[in-house]
Amino acid sequence: DVQLVESGGGLVQAGGSLRLSCAASVRIDSSHYMAWFRQAPGKEREGVAAIHIRSSVPLYADSVRGRLTISQDIATNTVYLQMNSLKPEDTAVYYCAADGGVWVTRPLDEGSFGYWGQGTQVTVSS
């Protein structure tokens, strides 16, 4: 079973930066993709970034491209989300997800992922 633990959330002013971490209990290369999703109050969960583990090729939602960067460290089984130029609309609970080896065709679709972390709150003040 895959367990994911997020950390690094917090309160930051608009324009600031945060780096989220997702530590996996198993080798992350047991998954094809790992991804970050977020859910703001009253809104559906949306995929913001995904990374193909073997090739390190990232994929981003249009709303975050150029500001958020997903990366991985296979040696420590950790996936990161570097968030720069944060905006109040980035405020949400951020979740890490892994497919656990199930083939993924839509890496920003939450239905593609079977393993989830508990989430970490990111709050951006204006």
Order of alpha helices (4+ residues) and beta strands (2+ residues): beta-beta-beta-beta-beta-beta-beta-beta-beta-beta-beta
